Amino acid sequence: MGNEIAKRIELEKREKMLHERLANDTKRLQSAKAHLKTCEEALEHTLMELHEVKQEKKAITGLLESMWNGGNAEGSLKRA
């Protein structure tokens, strides 16, 4: 009977440890999800900003080339 009591105590200790591990892993997962969301939002913002910069660059390049070359600025616009 003493063996069963010792085994039960060990199982209770192990159960408590596993509950603590589960709680810690859950907290880490929630933190990782929040960090991932922040990174995704930053990436999306950067991509939108990059798209805007490219559009502005194209517009300015087209304007400058049309001022210097007249209406025939197709070649350089495609490179921009």
N, C-alpha and C positions, 0 to 999 in steps of 0.2 A: 504494500500500500504506500509505503514511503517513496517508492520509485515513481508511482503514478502522480503523487503530489509534486514531486520535483519536476516531473515532465510537464505537468500542467502549469507550473510557475514559469518554466522556460518558454512554453507556448504563449503564455500571457505577455511575457517580455518581448518575444518575437512579434506578436500581434501589435503591441504598442509601437515597436520600432517601425513596422511596416506602415502603420497609420501615419506616423510622423514623416516617413519617406514619401508617402502618397501626398500628404499635405504640402511638403516642400516641392515635390515635382509639379504639383498643380499650380503653385505660386510661380514657379519658374516658367511654366508653360504660358500662364496668363501674361507674365512680363514679356516673354518673347513675342507673343501675339501683338501686344501693344507696341513693341519696338518695330515689328514688321509693318504694322499699319503706318507708323510714322515714316518709315523708310519708303513705303509705297507712295505715300502722299508727297514726299519730297521728290521722288523720281517723277511722278506725274507732273508736278509743278515745273521741274527742270525741263521736261520734254515740251511742255506747253510754251515755256519761255524760249526754248531753242527754236521752236516752230515760228514764234513771233519774230525773233531776230532774223531768221532766214527770210521771212516774208518782207520785213523792212529792208533787208539788204537787197533783195531782188527789186523792190520798188525803187530804191535809191539808185541802184545800178542802171535800171531802165531809164530813169529820169536823166541821169548824167549822160548816158550814151545818146539819148535822143537829143539832148542839148548840143552835144559835140558832133554827132554823126547824122543828125536828122532822124527820120523815122526808121532807118535800117539798123536796128540795134539787136536783132534776133540772136546773132551768134554769141555775143558776150553774155547776154541774159541767160542763155542756157547753161553757161559755165558757172554762173553765180549760183 
